[in-house]
């Protein structure tokens, strides 16, 4: 076993003023290797374990986002389920009564109402499924928000009076609530109780 004062024999090359840049680079690399061997031998003699270079480069563990923690996940899960129920029921109603939806859209001056009714039903059902499992949550919520706001601005409020005497609330108040929930989910995401949350957690672990 090496003692504290025992060191490998130095064999550093003496620099020459006639050496080329390549020779100088090789000489410096050899000297650095020799010094590294000396430090490792000294550390073994003292009983110390040299620190790995990789230990200095490991980033600190990144905590999960607040929305993916327990309370945030519960809140966003409830919002997703409420939005899923509303959108899913609307989608089923449209698909089971395409002709009624077509007539309603035509009465509100929506062009190509027959095609739009089918597209609307399919899109609502797809968004409901995505929200239920928490997959592509922000995208689904964005689509719902756009559809709901367009329905309010160009269909409901564009033709009929918003406030009616003797009627509680205002025209489209339920759609305003749905649009608000969709915007909240769009900005906040799915939460931890979703496929999107599991994907995010897996990426944090891989880092």
Beta strands, then each sheet from edge to edge (+ up, - down):
end
